[in-house]
Amino acid sequence: MAKEFKNYINGKWTASSSGKMFEQRNPANLDEITGKWPSSTSEDAACAIEAAGEAFEQWSSLTVYKRAEYLRNAVENMKKRRNEIAEVLTSENGKTITESKAEIDSAVKEASFQVSEGIRMCGQTLPVAHEGVFAYEIRRPLGVVGVIMPWNFPFNIPSRKCVPALVSGNTCVLKPASLTPQTGAKFVELFDDAGIPAGVINFVAGGGSTVGNELTSNPAIKAISFTGSTEIGRAIHRKAAEIMARTQLEMGGKNPVVVLDDADIDEAAASAVKAAFACAGQWCASTSRVIAIRSVAGELIKRIVEKTREIVVGDGRDETTIMGPVCGKDQAKIVTKYIETGTKEGAHLEIGGNRLKNGVLAKGCFVEPTVFSNVDPDMTIAKEEIFGPVLSIIEVDDFDEALRVANRTDFGLTSSVYTKDLGKAMRFLEKIDTGLTHVNMMTAYKEPQFSFGGVKHSGHGGPEAGKSGIQFFTEHKVAYIKYQ
């Protein structure tokens, strides 16, 4: 019998008022049920919001040092339970155990930085026009905030959202993705074990039409931080506008790597393959397009194919596996549909392209790492986010065309250029329409002290991570004091 899990509301693990459950299955073996979860109602979400509201005054009144103490204890729990959490993450998401452990490590870094940043949360003083008047500005918490988590990085992302929210004095309600609820529950357990006061952090599993709708329509919610598709992000933004809640939306990407004719071809190929197929291509920062100068495209394609052929696909719990399954049967259908569309529209399939159904793989959601060449910028696979292990290679004549093609998308999350020409590298950094960009590095690289977020349809409401994390979850207050 699969274990039945509960919500976490007001410091207690609580069953849903609906009495209904949904199953989560391992994408490496759909016969394996990892757990049953509450199909929570709007009323359940409302109870969590109410609990967070009641906890807010006490929590926000604590000194930031006391709040930081609770959060540091949670981070220590993160470190101690690294292997346990990684195993849960792999069983729910499908990524390799190595990738899962790396996600926990990155979450520790994100959370540790945000705790320290909270202690440094400061305002400013400025000169004023009138004699005998002193003025200053401080940052204050918003109140109850909602965090809607994705399934692709279901542990790292709440670390970089919830920790800045909590350390700056807010209380929080988390909605996990239905594909990875246990990973979200493990995250909350760390805070419960750290003794955090009841109601400060809450966790409600369930669908977007119930839990998600309550989080985006309840007037007690002051801010919503969301990571997921652009389509859902837009819908959340529209709903949140009705209650005047601020939104922070991290959405899709169609991230390019531009390879110029003076680039280190082997390095560029290795970077593109790693960023395209790590986590089965299910990073918002994955490389999905390689834009190459024609004179080097042939050799680049050859090396990309060679490196792709070395990828071992299998169950992420097997330490020899390099790429696991995509996260769920629906995602597998979407990815294979895009592969079919690419072939129909005239792209050349260099390698991959199949759903793997041999032996034990037949029970899972395995898609071969896939590379297309001869891709036109107007093809569907060159424009739409696939969110799977599919890489499109586009050939261009020169740097200016490469830059135009790179920007020819509705998305703008991250990018990279491979070149030894400093002038062209600097022009690329200046002209590329992305929130992050790189020179001779893969598109997915980031560090916690810098902001993370996209432009155009990739992001809205300001970036997260770095100082931007706390800035989003706080508002300013200005005080004027006449002392003579």
C-alpha positions in Angstrom: 0.0 0.0 0.0 1.3 3.4 -1.0 1.9 5.8 1.9 -0.8 8.5 2.4 0.6 12.0 3.1 -1.1 15.1 4.5 -0.9 18.9 4.3 1.0 21.0 6.8 -1.2 23.8 8.2 -0.6 25.8 11.4 2.2 23.5 12.6 0.3 20.2 12.1 0.1 17.6 9.4 -3.6 17.7 8.5 -5.8 15.7 6.1 -7.7 17.5 3.4 -11.4 18.4 4.0 -12.2 16.7 0.7 -11.1 13.2 1.9 -9.9 12.6 -1.6 -6.3 11.6 -2.7 -4.3 11.6 -5.8 -1.3 9.3 -6.7 2.2 10.4 -7.6 4.2 7.9 -9.7 7.9 7.4 -10.4 8.5 8.6 -14.0 11.2 5.9 -14.3 8.6 3.2 -13.5 5.0 4.2 -13.7 4.0 1.1 -11.8 5.6 2.5 -8.7 3.4 4.8 -6.7 5.6 7.0 -4.5 2.7 8.3 -2.4 -0.9 9.4 -2.2 -1.6 13.1 -1.6 -4.5 15.2 -0.6 -6.7 16.6 -3.4 -7.0 19.7 -1.3 -9.9 22.2 -1.6 -10.0 25.9 -1.7 -11.1 25.7 2.0 -7.9 23.9 2.9 -5.9 26.6 1.2 -7.9 29.3 3.0 -7.2 27.6 6.3 -3.5 27.7 5.6 -3.7 31.4 4.6 -5.6 32.2 7.8 -3.0 30.3 9.9 -0.2 32.3 8.1 -2.1 35.5 8.8 -2.5 34.8 12.5 1.3 33.9 12.8 2.4 37.0 10.9 2.3 39.6 13.8 4.4 37.4 16.1 6.9 36.3 13.5 7.4 39.7 12.0 7.9 41.1 15.5 10.9 38.9 16.2 14.3 40.3 15.6 15.8 39.3 12.3 18.5 37.5 14.2 15.9 35.3 15.9 14.2 34.5 12.6 17.6 33.8 11.1 18.3 31.3 13.9 15.3 29.2 13.0 16.3 29.3 9.3 19.9 28.4 9.9 18.7 25.4 11.9 16.6 24.4 8.9 19.6 24.7 6.6 21.6 22.5 8.9 18.8 19.9 8.6 19.1 20.3 4.9 22.7 19.3 5.0 22.2 16.3 7.4 19.3 14.9 5.3 20.9 15.5 1.9 20.9 11.9 0.8 17.4 11.2 2.0 15.9 14.2 0.2 17.9 13.4 -3.0 16.4 9.9 -3.1 12.9 11.3 -2.8 13.6 13.9 -5.5 14.9 11.3 -7.9 11.9 9.0 -7.3 9.4 11.8 -8.0 11.2 13.9 -10.7 13.3 11.2 -12.4 16.6 13.2 -12.5 19.7 11.2 -11.6 20.8 10.8 -8.0 23.9 12.9 -8.8 21.7 15.7 -10.1 19.4 15.5 -7.1 22.3 15.7 -4.7 23.6 18.7 -6.6 20.1 20.3 -6.3 20.2 19.9 -2.5 23.7 21.4 -2.4 22.6 24.4 -4.5 19.6 24.8 -2.2 21.9 25.0 0.8 23.9 27.8 -0.9 20.8 29.7 -1.9 19.2 29.5 1.6 22.5 30.3 3.4 23.0 33.4 1.3 19.4 34.6 1.8 19.7 34.2 5.6 22.8 36.3 5.6 21.2 38.8 3.3 18.3 39.1 5.7 20.5 40.1 8.5 22.0 42.8 6.2 18.5 44.0 5.2 18.9 47.7 5.6 17.3 51.0 4.5 19.0 54.3 3.7 19.4 57.8 4.9 19.4 60.8 2.5 19.9 64.5 2.9 16.6 66.5 3.1 15.7 70.0 2.0 14.7 71.4 5.4 16.8 72.3 8.4 16.1 70.3 11.6 14.6 67.3 9.7 16.1 63.8 9.6 14.7 61.2 7.2 15.3 57.5 6.6 13.9 54.6 4.7 13.5 51.0 5.9 12.2 47.7 4.4 9.2 46.0 5.9 7.6 42.6 5.3 4.4 42.4 3.2 2.4 39.8 5.2 1.2 36.5 3.9 2.8 35.3 0.7 2.1 32.4 -1.6 4.8 30.3 -3.3 3.8 28.1 -6.2 6.5 25.6 -6.9 7.5 23.8 -10.1 8.3 20.1 -10.6 11.7 20.6 -12.3 13.6 22.0 -9.3 11.1 21.4 -6.5 13.7 21.8 -3.7 16.1 24.5 -4.9 13.4 26.9 -6.0 11.5 27.0 -2.7 14.9 27.6 -1.0 15.5 30.7 -2.9 11.9 31.9 -2.5 10.7 30.9 0.9 13.9 31.7 2.8 14.0 35.4 1.7 10.3 35.7 2.4 10.6 34.2 5.9 13.8 35.9 7.0 12.4 39.3 6.1 9.4 38.7 8.3 6.6 37.3 6.0 4.7 34.1 6.6 4.2 31.7 3.8 1.9 29.2 2.1 3.5 26.7 -0.4 1.7 24.9 -3.1 3.9 22.0 -4.5 3.7 20.8 -8.1 1.5 17.7 -8.1 4.3 15.7 -9.8 6.7 16.4 -6.9 4.7 16.9 -3.7 6.9 14.8 -1.4 10.0 16.8 -2.2 8.0 19.9 -1.2 6.9 18.2 2.0 10.5 17.3 2.8 11.4 21.0 2.5 8.7 22.0 5.0 9.8 19.2 7.4 13.1 20.9 7.8 11.5 24.0 9.2 9.1 21.9 11.4 12.1 20.1 12.8 13.8 23.4 13.4 10.9 24.4 15.7 9.6 27.2 13.6 6.4 28.7 15.2 3.1 27.3 14.0 1.6 29.0 11.0 4.8 30.6 9.7 5.2 28.1 6.9 2.3 26.0 5.5 2.0 23.4 2.8 -1.1 22.5 0.8 -1.0 19.9 -2.0 -3.6 19.9 -4.8 -4.6 21.3 -8.1 -4.3 24.8 -9.6 -8.1 25.1 -9.9 -8.5 24.8 -6.1 -5.4 25.5 -4.1 -3.8 27.7 -6.8 -7.0 29.6 -7.3 -7.3 30.4 -3.6 -3.7 31.6 -3.5 -4.3 34.0 -6.4 -7.7 35.3 -5.3 -7.6 35.5 -1.5 -7.2 39.1 -0.4 -5.0 38.1 2.5 -2.3 37.2 0.1 0.1 40.1 -0.5 2.5 38.5 -3.0 2.8 35.4 -5.1 6.1 34.0 -6.4 5.6 31.5 -9.2 7.9 29.3 -11.4 6.4 27.5 -14.3 5.0 28.0 -17.8 4.4 31.4 -19.4 0.8 30.5 -20.0 0.1 29.8 -16.3 2.2 32.7 -15.2 0.0 35.1 -17.2 -3.1 33.6 -15.7 -1.7 34.1 -12.2 -0.8 37.7 -13.0 -4.3 38.5 -14.2 -5.9 36.9 -11.1 -3.5 38.5 -8.6 -4.2 41.9 -10.1 -7.7 41.7 -8.8 -6.5 41.5 -5.2 -3.6 43.9 -5.8 -1.0 41.2 -4.9 2.4 41.7 -6.4 3.7 38.9 -8.6 7.1 37.5 -9.3 6.9 35.2 -12.3 9.8 33.0 -13.5 8.5 31.4 -16.7 9.7 29.8 -20.0 12.9 30.0 -22.0 14.3 29.3 -25.4 17.9 29.8 -24.5 20.5 30.1 -27.3 24.2 29.3 -27.5 25.9 31.3 -30.3 29.0 29.6 -31.6 31.3 31.9 -33.7 34.0 30.8 -36.1 36.8 31.4 -33.7 35.3 29.4 -30.9 36.7 26.4 -29.1 34.4 23.9 -30.9 35.0 21.1 -28.5 34.3 23.2 -25.5 31.2 24.7 -27.1 29.8 21.3 -28.0 30.4 19.9 -24.5 28.7 22.9 -23.0 25.7 22.7 -25.3 25.2 18.9 -24.7 25.5 19.3 -20.9 23.1 22.2 -20.7 20.7 20.6 -23.2 20.4 17.2 -21.6 21.1 17.5 -17.9 17.9 16.9 -16.0 16.5 15.6 -19.3 16.4 19.1 -20.7 13.9 20.2 -18.0 15.7 23.3 -16.8 14.2 26.7 -17.5 17.9 27.6 -18.2 18.6 24.6 -20.5 20.2 25.2 -23.9 17.6 24.6 -26.5 19.1 26.4 -29.5 22.6 26.3 -30.9 23.2 29.1 -33.4 26.4 28.4 -35.3 28.4 30.2 -38.1 28.2 28.0 -41.2 31.9 27.6 -41.6 32.1 25.7 -38.2 28.6 24.3 -38.1 29.6 20.9 -39.7 32.3 20.2 -37.2 30.2 21.4 -34.3 27.3 19.2 -35.2 29.6 16.2 -35.5 31.0 16.8 -32.0 27.6 17.4 -30.5 26.3 14.2 -31.9 29.4 12.3 -30.7 28.9 13.6 -27.1 25.2 13.0 -27.2 25.8 9.4 -28.2 27.8 8.9 -25.0 24.8 9.7 -22.8 23.4 6.7 -20.9 19.7 6.9 -20.4 18.1 5.0 -17.5 16.6 5.1 -14.0 18.1 8.0 -12.1 18.7 5.7 -9.0 21.3 3.8 -11.1 24.6 5.7 -10.6 25.7 4.8 -14.1 22.8 6.8 -15.6 23.6 10.2 -17.2 20.1 11.2 -18.1 16.9 10.0 -16.5 13.3 10.1 -17.8 11.2 13.2 -18.4 8.8 14.0 -15.5 5.7 12.1 -16.2 3.7 10.6 -19.1 2.1 13.9 -20.1 5.6 15.5 -20.5 6.7 12.5 -22.5 3.8 12.9 -24.9 4.5 16.6 -25.3 8.2 16.1 -26.0 7.6 13.3 -28.6 5.0 15.5 -30.3 7.5 18.3 -30.7 10.0 15.8 -32.2 7.4 14.6 -34.7 6.7 18.3 -35.6 10.4 19.0 -36.1 10.7 16.1 -38.6 7.5 17.1 -40.4 8.6 20.7 -40.8 11.9 19.6 -42.5 14.5 19.6 -39.7 17.2 16.9 -40.0 17.2 14.4 -37.1 20.8 13.8 -36.3 20.4 11.5 -33.3 17.6 10.3 -31.0 14.0 11.1 -31.6 12.4 8.1 -30.0 10.5 7.1 -26.9 12.6 4.4 -25.3 10.5 1.2 -24.6 13.1 -1.6 -24.4 13.1 -3.8 -21.3 12.7 -2.0 -18.0 12.6 1.4 -19.8 9.2 0.5 -21.2 7.6 1.2 -17.8 9.0 4.7 -17.7 8.9 8.1 -19.5 12.2 7.8 -21.3 12.9 10.0 -24.4 16.2 9.7 -26.2 18.4 12.9 -26.1 17.6 14.3 -29.5 19.5 16.7 -31.8 18.1 18.4 -34.9 20.2 20.2 -37.5 19.0 22.2 -40.6 16.6 24.0 -38.3 15.0 27.2 -39.6 14.3 30.0 -37.1 10.6 29.9 -38.0 10.2 26.2 -37.3 8.1 25.3 -34.2 11.0 23.6 -32.5 13.0 26.8 -32.9 10.4 29.0 -31.4 8.4 27.2 -28.7 9.7 25.9 -25.4 9.8 22.1 -25.5 11.1 21.5 -21.9 12.7 18.2 -22.8 15.9 16.7 -24.2 15.7 18.3 -27.7 18.4 20.5 -29.1 18.0 22.5 -32.3 21.0 23.7 -34.4 20.5 26.7 -36.6 23.2 27.9 -39.1 23.8 31.6 -39.9 26.3 33.5 -42.0 27.8 36.0 -39.5 27.7 37.4 -36.0 25.0 40.0 -36.8 22.6 37.4 -38.1 23.4 35.2 -35.1 22.4 38.0 -32.8 19.2 38.7 -34.7 18.2 35.0 -34.6 19.1 34.7 -30.9 16.8 37.6 -30.1 14.0 36.3 -32.5 11.9 34.8 -29.7 9.3 35.8 -27.2 11.5 34.5 -24.4 14.5 36.1 -22.8 15.9 34.1 -19.8 19.5 33.2 -20.5 22.1 32.9 -23.3 25.7 32.3 -24.1 28.3 33.1 -26.8 31.5 31.1 -27.6 34.2 33.2 -29.1 37.8 34.5 -28.5 36.9 37.9 -29.9 36.5 40.3 -27.0 34.7 42.9 -29.1 32.1 40.5 -30.4 31.6 39.1 -26.9 31.0 42.5 -25.4 28.6 43.4 -28.3 26.7 40.2 -27.6 26.5 40.9 -23.8 25.1 44.4 -24.6 22.6 43.4 -27.3 21.2 40.1 -26.3 17.7 40.3 -24.8 18.1 38.0 -21.8 18.2 38.4 -18.1 21.3 36.3 -17.8 24.1 35.9 -20.3 27.5 34.2 -20.5 30.7 34.2 -22.5 32.3 30.7 -23.0 30.1 29.2 -20.4 26.9 27.2 -20.4 23.5 28.9 -20.3 22.5 27.2 -17.0 25.3 28.6 -14.9 24.3 30.9 -12.0 25.3 31.8 -8.4 23.1 32.7 -5.5 24.5 36.2 -4.8 23.3 37.5 -8.2 19.7 38.0 -9.3 18.0 35.4 -11.4 15.2 36.1 -13.8 14.3 36.7 -17.4 12.9 39.5 -19.7 10.1 39.4 -22.3 7.9 36.4 -21.7 10.4 34.7 -19.5 9.9 36.8 -16.4 7.8 39.5 -14.7 7.8 41.3 -11.4 11.6 41.5 -10.9 14.2 38.8 -10.6 14.6 36.5 -7.7 17.7 35.4 -5.9 20.5 37.8 -4.8 19.3 40.9 -3.1 16.2 40.9 -5.4 14.8 38.0 -3.3 14.3 40.1 -0.2 13.4 43.2 -2.1 10.4 41.5 -3.7 9.1 40.3 -0.4 9.4 43.7 1.3 8.0 47.2 0.9 9.6 50.5 1.8 8.6 52.9 4.5 10.0 56.4 4.8 10.0 58.3 8.1 10.6 62.1 8.5 11.5 63.5 11.9 11.5 67.2 12.8 13.8 67.5 15.7 14.1 71.3 16.0 
